[in-house]
């Protein structure tokens, strides 16, 4: 079991037992570690203690982040960031496949892909000459299932495996640098014009900030299109880079996630703790799934 799987086990445990306010000993037991080793492992993974990290996921704190999300999106739009923007801490520029490239299924495009460790489990990362085209997490269906997903998105592209390049990309994507100087990433995706609008709006939501489906639909000029926005968010082919994990329900419930709602919890807490650890003394309270 790797570090992320142990963390995910603890978050699942808290999702079931948060009303009991489990202490460090209980959390360590759920991870199969001694309290000392669990505290050290979790703090190294998250950058904060287990208690501080999990308090980042309290319902009231999440609601506050959600309320602030609207002003963040407004600020981004008012600043004229209708194209690639610098509000995303990874500085991602998004290039879209042409209708011809999409119709051809990626014929003539070479995708170098590979498997690499990330803070949230093993991932498959694919890259074309024009940028990163795929990032998904390896779960129940294993590596073959992850590769099949990539192939289904670009059925006629030429796939070439290189785990070393995937490892290099993972180190860049998931780096937790304290300074503001980040390498710029290029992404290359295929999607409908509406999906591209949603994905570009997502890139303007900074790490550690949340938005709702309603706020996101309003931000792209389509108020009332929350359901369509939700479908576009769910179709995101590049996990984490296009941060669909930062979209939650208006109620503050984190909701579902294509790559496991527990992973979504971990990503949100990981990003919030990197910005400003919370120390309120509030009890643990996590809502990972749909109400």
SVG drawing of the C-alpha trace seen along z (x, -y; Angstrom):
<svg xmlns="http://www.w3.org/2000/svg" viewBox="-31 -44 44 48">
<polyline fill="none" stroke="black" stroke-width="0.4" points="0.0,0.0 1.5,-3.4 1.2,-6.7 -1.9,-7.9 -3.7,-4.6 -3.1,-4.9 -4.4,-8.5 -7.4,-7.5 -8.2,-4.7 -8.2,-7.3 -10.4,-9.7 -12.9,-6.9 -12.8,-6.0 -13.5,-9.5 -16.3,-9.7 -18.0,-6.9 -17.0,-7.8 -16.6,-11.6 -19.4,-12.0 -17.3,-9.9 -14.4,-12.4 -11.7,-9.7 -8.4,-10.5 -4.9,-10.0 -4.7,-6.4 -7.9,-5.4 -6.8,-7.1 -3.4,-5.3 -5.2,-2.0 -7.4,-2.5 -4.2,-3.0 -2.5,0.0 0.3,-2.0 1.5,-3.1 0.4,-6.6 4.0,-7.8 4.6,-6.5 1.1,-7.5 1.6,-11.1 5.0,-11.3 3.8,-9.8 0.6,-11.9 2.5,-15.1 5.1,-14.4 2.4,-13.7 0.1,-16.7 2.6,-19.2 0.4,-19.5 -0.7,-17.3 -3.7,-14.9 -5.9,-17.1 -5.1,-20.3 -5.5,-18.6 -8.9,-17.1 -10.1,-20.4 -9.6,-21.8 -12.5,-19.6 -15.0,-20.7 -18.3,-21.6 -18.2,-25.2 -14.8,-25.8 -15.7,-24.3 -18.8,-26.5 -16.6,-29.6 -14.3,-28.6 -17.3,-28.1 -18.7,-31.5 -15.3,-33.1 -15.1,-31.1 -17.6,-33.4 -15.6,-36.5 -12.4,-34.7 -14.1,-33.8 -15.4,-37.3 -12.0,-38.8 -10.5,-36.5 -13.0,-37.4 -12.9,-41.1 -9.1,-41.0 -9.6,-39.9 -8.3,-36.4 -10.5,-34.9 -7.5,-32.9 -4.7,-31.1 -4.3,-32.8 -1.8,-33.0 -4.2,-32.5 -3.8,-28.8 -0.7,-28.0 0.6,-25.6 0.2,-28.3 -1.5,-26.0 -2.1,-27.0 -4.8,-25.0 -4.6,-24.1 -7.7,-22.5 -7.7,-19.8 -9.3,-20.9 -12.6,-19.4 -10.6,-17.5 -8.3,-16.1 -11.2,-15.0 -13.1,-13.5 -10.0,-11.5 -9.7,-10.1 -6.2,-11.5 -4.8,-9.9 -1.3,-11.2 -0.8,-12.2 1.7,-10.4 1.0,-10.2 3.8,-9.3 2.3,-7.8 3.5,-6.2 2.7,-5.3 4.0,-7.3 3.5,-7.7 1.7,-10.9 0.6,-12.1 -2.9,-10.6 -1.9,-7.2 -0.5,-5.9 -1.5,-7.8 -1.3,-7.4 0.0,-10.5 -0.1,-11.1 1.6,-13.8 1.6,-14.9 4.0,-17.3 1.5,-20.0 1.1,-19.3 -0.3,-16.9 -3.4,-15.2 -4.4,-12.8 -4.1,-12.2 -6.1,-9.6 -5.6,-7.5 -5.0,-3.8 -7.7,-2.2 -9.8,1.0 -9.3,1.9 -5.5,1.5 -3.0,0.3 -4.7,2.0 -8.0,0.3 -6.2,-3.1 -4.5,-2.5 -7.9,-1.5 -9.4,-4.8 -6.6,-6.7 -7.0,-4.7 -10.8,-5.3 -10.2,-9.1 -7.7,-9.0 -8.6,-5.7 -6.4,-6.3 -3.4,-8.0 -0.1,-6.2 0.7,-5.3 4.3,-5.0 5.0,-4.0 7.7,-5.9 7.4,-5.7 10.4,-8.0 8.7,-10.9 5.6,-10.3 7.7,-10.4 9.2,-13.7 5.8,-15.2 4.4,-14.0 7.2,-15.6 6.4,-18.9 2.6,-18.7 2.5,-17.8 5.5,-19.8 4.7,-21.7 7.0,-24.7 6.6,-27.5 7.6,-30.2 5.4,-31.5 7.8,-30.5 6.3,-27.5 7.1,-25.9 4.4,-26.5 2.5,-23.4 0.8,-23.0 -2.3,-20.9 -3.8,-19.6 -7.4,-18.4 -10.2,-17.4 -13.7,-18.6 -16.8,-20.5 -16.7,-24.3 -18.9,-24.2 -16.6,-21.8 -13.6,-23.9 -15.3,-27.0 -15.9,-25.1 -12.3,-23.7 -10.8,-27.1 -13.0,-28.6 -11.7,-25.8 -8.2,-26.8 -9.0,-30.2 -10.0,-28.7 -6.8,-28.9 -5.6,-26.0 -7.2,-26.0 -10.3,-27.7 -13.7,-26.1 -16.5,-26.9 -20.0,-25.5 -21.6,-24.2 -23.9,-27.2 -21.0,-29.7 -19.1,-28.0 -22.1,-28.2 -22.6,-31.9 -18.9,-32.5 -19.0,-31.2 -22.1,-33.3 -24.6,-30.3 -26.5,-30.8 -28.9,-27.9 -26.7,-25.4 -25.4,-23.7 -26.3,-20.2 -24.5,-20.8 -21.5,-22.2 -21.5,-19.1 -21.3,-16.9 -18.4,-18.9 -16.6,-18.8 -17.1,-15.0 -15.7,-14.7 -12.4,-16.4 -9.6,-14.2 -6.7,-15.7 -7.3,-15.1 -5.8,-17.7 -4.3,-19.9 -7.7,-20.9 -9.0,-21.1 -12.5,-19.7 -11.9,-18.5 -12.4,-22.2 -16.1,-22.1 -18.6,-21.2 -22.3,-21.5 -23.8,-24.8 -24.7,-23.1 -21.0,-22.5 -21.2,-18.8 -18.1,-17.8 -20.1,-15.4 -19.0,-12.7 -15.8,-12.6 -14.8,-10.6 -11.7,-9.3 -13.2,-8.6 -14.8,-11.1 -12.2,-10.2 -9.4,-11.2 -11.3,-14.5 -11.4,-15.0 -7.6,-14.4 -6.9,-16.8 -8.9,-19.6 -7.4,-19.2 -3.9,-18.9 -4.3,-22.2 -5.9,-24.0 -3.3,-22.9 -0.5,-24.1 -2.0,-27.6 -3.2,-28.2 -3.5,-25.4 -6.6,-25.7 -6.4,-25.5 -9.9,-26.1 -10.3,-23.2 -13.5,-22.2 -14.5,-18.5 -13.8,-16.5 -16.7,-16.7 -16.4,-15.3 -19.1,-14.9 -17.5,-13.2 -20.5,-11.8 -23.6,-13.2 -26.3,-14.0"/>
</svg>
